[in-house]
Amino acid sequence: MPRVLLVEDDPSVREGVELGLLRRGHEVLATATGEAGLEALRAFRPDLLLLDLMLPAMSGVQVCCRVRETSQLPIIMLTARGDDIDIVVGLEAGADDYIVKPARTEVIEARIRAVLRRIESPTDARPAVEHHGGLDIDRVGYTVSMAGDQVALAPSELKLLLRLSAVPEQVFSRQQLLEDVWEHEYHCDVRLVDACVRRLRVKIEDPSRSPRYIQTVRGFGYRFGPL
C-alpha cells in the first residue's frame, strides 16, 4: 500500500485521517507543521503527500512550492470550505488534487488511488516514443523530453499530456478531462484542469509564442495541437 505523509495541524483531523488510512493498510507518518513535514520527506520517502493548506508558520502552499523545487511527489491538498483563493494558489504551486474537509476516509482513499494509479500502457501499434517537433513523449516509460532534455512532470501534468496527445487535434471539454485524468465523475471544479494546463505550458511551451502543444479551444476546452 502507498506510504502517505500527512501534514495537518488540527489534532482531531490529523488523528482521524491517520487512523482511517492505517485501517486501510497504508503506512502513514503524520506531522503538525510544514517544517516537520519537509524534514520527514527525507527519511520517510512517502509515495504521496497529503497536505493541509492552512498551516501555522509555513503554509501548505509554501510547503508545496518547496517540494516542487526538487521533486514531483504526488501532492493532494486538504482545504476548508470557502478557501477558493487558496485552492487556486495551491493548484498553481503544483498540487495534483485537493479535498475539501471534512472528508470521509473512503473519499481520501479514492483520491489517493486516482493520483497514484498507474497509467495503462497503450494497446495500439503506435511507437512507444512519439516525436512532436522538439517534444518527445515516451508512453511506456512515462517520460517526456524537450529538445533532448527530460522534463519533470507531476502526476497530473503527465496524465493530462498523455491524454491530450493520444488523440491530436481532438477537443476535450474540461469535464471530460476531469473524468479521464482526475477521475472526478461528480466533482466539477474545472480549476484543476486550468491550473494543470498552465503549469504544463510553462514546462513544454515556448513562452514567446502562442501555445503550440496545449491549445485552448475558447468556450469548450483543450486539444493537443497539430504538428
HUWORA-V473597 format. One line per field, one symbol per residue. phi: phi as a letter, one per 30 degrees, with the letter a starting at -180 (. if undefined). burial: # if it has 24 or more other C-alpha atoms within 12 Angstrom, else .. Layout:
phi=???
burial=???
This chain:
phi=.ddccccaddeddedddddddddcjdcbccbcbdddddddedddhddaccbddccdiddddddedddddbbceebcccbddjdddddddddddkddabbdddbdedddddddddddedddddcccdddcccbidccbcdcdhbbbbhicdcdcdedddddddddddbeidccdddededdccicdcccdddedddddddddedbcdddbdeccccdceiblbbdddd
burial=.#########..##..##.##....#.###########.##....##########..###########..#########......################...#..#########..#..........#.#..#####..#####....################....##############....#################.....######....#####..
